[in-house]
Amino acid sequence: MAAGRSYADPVSVEHESTSQHVETYLVSAGRPERRAGSPVNTAVEFTSTYAADGDVSYARSGNPTWSSFEQALGGLEGGRALIHASGMGAISAALSLVGAGGTVVAPDQTYNGTYDLMRAFEEAGGTVVRVHATDTAGFLAALDGADLLWLESPTNPLMDVTELDVVLARARELGVTSVVDNTLATPLLSRPLTLGADVVVHSVTKYLSGHSDVVLGATVVPDTDRGRALGERVFRHRTLHGAIAGPMEVFLALRGLRTLGLRFERASANAAELAARLADHAGVARVRYPGSGAMLAIEVAGDAAAADRVCDATRVWLHSTSLGGVESQIERRRRHPSEPESVPVNLLRLSVGIEHVEDLWSDLDAALTRGLGQD
Ligand SMILES: *Cc1c(COP(=O)(O)O)cnc(C)c1O
């Protein structure tokens, strides 16, 4: 491993050890130490290397901007975090915990990049046992003899929720390494490490950053012997495969994280209101909403072409891929050839932003009426 700050170096987990509410923690976490004249924000260091014999040595293994974000996210999830170049970079590093030829138990529908990566893992000789995300008994049965459990809850875009506590407890009993993609729930709704998960992965691109201006990922492991050993392997993967983040992107992500509490509160309230209204809309055949969070999906009362017309007709909602930004986004996921066929062709994924809910509603209502009226 390259010299420099080791992953095993102590990083304090502030959120656990203070009685602060999470909104307060988010504002203060990962700041430089307060002393006379100290800056309020961690500096962005545009440097590839450091003079010898200090805490940091070469910027591929670590740098102070990353450490600030990692400290903040580590505390939020209740563990030790690493920043990666993208969500997929983090997912690749976590999936590397299972050796070639191993067996992974995973939901039969996940974020399509993860789904594709698992397919590549199978092509290389690995085995993936796929279970429906809500089929707890199916997971319990599949875990025997598995090497790695992969969960995503809620799933993107079907919004299926897995009984994390039950499935993770069984994985732990059997010694199966478990990974949870916590991108959609965020640590504000779900903290899988507290339920026994070994690794949490995030697309930091989404809610944690929140402004659709960076692509980043993260892994978090518990601060235990087992967690630190896994974290060391993930750290080694990041350093040696080299999928690392630029310092400016991480600075922006940390700035975005400051307002996660406010953004998620507003977006979640908007999503709950829209889910209730959409359930009564003549243009909507089914609403998929897990009951909390800022994401939902609808199946329009029409075919794929009708769903496409709805996306084309919105003015406030941004027709685009991705999610978790301050702006509301709408997309028909099956327009991507890589999307699993279990996702209905007329399904629209809605990432609800922080705009005024009445503007979101009137725009969506009009787009649904226009899009479906042309049938
Ligand atoms: C977007 C997303 C990813 C991939 O993250 P990138 O930052 O785009 O690489 C992984 N998992 C989920 C659930 C996502 O929504």
The ligand as an SDF file (V2000), in Angstrom:
LIG
                    3D

 15 15  0  0  0  0  0  0  0  0999 V2000
  -26.8750    6.6710   -8.8160 C   0  0  0  0  0  0  0  0  0  0  0  0
  -26.8040    5.4560   -8.0010 C   0  0  0  0  0  0  0  0  0  0  0  0
  -25.6290    4.6920   -7.9540 C   0  0  0  0  0  0  0  0  0  0  0  0
  -24.4080    5.0170   -8.7920 C   0  0  0  0  0  0  0  0  0  0  0  0
  -23.7840    6.1780   -8.3480 O   0  0  0  0  0  0  0  0  0  0  0  0
  -22.8570    7.1110   -9.2930 P   0  0  0  0  0  0  0  0  0  0  0  0
  -22.4540    8.1940   -8.3660 O   0  0  0  0  0  0  0  0  0  0  0  0
  -23.7110    7.5650  -10.4370 O   0  0  0  0  0  0  0  0  0  0  0  0
  -21.7230    6.2720   -9.7690 O   0  0  0  0  0  0  0  0  0  0  0  0
  -25.6080    3.5780   -7.1370 C   0  0  0  0  0  0  0  0  0  0  0  0
  -26.6760    3.2310   -6.3950 N   0  0  0  0  0  0  0  0  0  0  0  0
  -27.8300    3.9340   -6.4260 C   0  0  0  0  0  0  0  0  0  0  0  0
  -28.9890    3.4730   -5.6040 C   0  0  0  0  0  0  0  0  0  0  0  0
  -27.9370    5.0600   -7.2200 C   0  0  0  0  0  0  0  0  0  0  0  0
  -29.0720    5.7540   -7.2580 O   0  0  0  0  0  0  0  0  0  0  0  0
  1  2  1  0
  2  3  1  0
  2 14  2  0
  3  4  1  0
  3 10  2  0
  4  5  1  0
  5  6  1  0
  6  7  2  0
  6  8  1  0
  6  9  1  0
 10 11  1  0
 11 12  2  0
 12 13  1  0
 12 14  1  0
 14 15  1  0
M  END
$$$$
